[in-house]
Amino acid sequence: MTTTGRVPASSRSEAQGAGLRWLFICAFIPTGLLLAGCGASDSRAAGPRDPASSPGEGIHALGRLEPTNGLVTVGARPGGRIESIPVKPGDQVFAGQILAVLEGNAQAKAQVAVAEAAKAKGEHARSLEKSKLAIERAQADKLKGLRTEPATHLRMLASQAMFEEMSKLYKQLSGTLQGKEKFDLIRSFQEADARFLRDSLEVRSYEASQEFVTKQRQLEDQQLDGPSPDLELLDRQVALARASLALTEVHAPAAGQVLEILARPGEISAGPLLLLGDLSGMVAAAEVFQADIPSLKLGDPATVQVLDREVTGKVTRIGSVVVRNQINPIDPRALQDRRVIKVQVGLDDPTFAARFINMEVEIAIHPGASADRTSATSKPAAKAGP
């Protein structure tokens, strides 16, 4: 008896149940995962590769737009109340310009004014002392001639002449006079002798004192023109007051444009105050797959896709530190965990890109294109045939 190819009813029911279960699973699995599963064997065979790079079209990478000198977050001292912010987004500021005023600014300015007034007072007193000393010196110099010449030629001569005359009279009359007349002669002689000695001593003392005038004036000049501990103390007080004032003001660290205000007047500062950037130059900070770095060189041309525009540029910096990527591609098939190196692409025209700070962009770098272009332009032109 021959058997037919019939399947038992129990087997058919099991097969139908398995088919329904498979359709039910497929209905809830996304199509992308099914396609990825179908190509899993190919992916495993090829190994991991950065999908952002496409052979034959240069090196493709993701990046962000930022100013050439970076995006500066200007901060204020935490814990202080913000009194005012005299700038707004879009303002161009210069280095050192006041960006914010904190609590205690008025008191700090008053302390600076007091310290500067004390310093001015000390300098004024020193100036008066110099003027007074100059007058005293001029007077001393003028009296110097009046005291030396008359004392030498008049007083000394008169005293000496009188002494000599009294000496002669004393020798002549001392033996002939008696009583009161002799006493008067002796007294006159002694007075002439004492006057002569006094005038001689005064002149010699004055001449000796003049030897120390130069040293005394040098000491006075050193005290009034050299470093003064009192004025140095006043300078320190002014510096301390100005340092306290600086803690109540926030100044621009460099010239640039205010991009965003992160705090408001009246708030207690938490640190960040505003974003500042110099938009005169823009770059695209690209995350290039580590395997593509050896083929890159400074000056390689690149194009940056900013919305619907392609902006040209060139590689201006190539990093050397391998890090984990911070920008993930939208394509779910692309590797999400990559090891990249930061590469900076300077834009030839920053005008359009300056409106989109921190925007994620696609970057295409063409290694060797600059060298090929240079060699092509340096080749001599072919000579025309006869």
Buried (B, 14 or more C-beta within 10 A) or exposed (E): EEEEEEEEEEEEEEEEEEEEEEEEEEEEEEEEEEEEEEEEEEEEEEEEEBBBBEEEEBBBBBBBBBBBBEBBEBBBBEEBEBBEBEBEEEBEBEEEBBBBBBBBBEEBBEBBEEBBEBBEEBEEEBEEEBEEBEEEEEEEEEEEEEBBEEBBEEBBEEBBEBBEEBEEBBEEEEEEBEEEEBEEBBEBBEEBBEBBEEBBEBBEEBEEEEEEEEEEEEEBEEEBEEEBEEBEEBBEBBEEBBEBBEBBBBEBEBBBBBBEBBBEEEEEBEEBBBBBBBBBBBBBBBBBBBEBBEEBEEEBBBBBBBEEEEBEBBBBEBBEEEEEBEBBBEEEEBBEEBBBBBBBBBBEEBEBBBEBBEBBBBBBBBBBBBEEEEEEEEEEEEEEEE
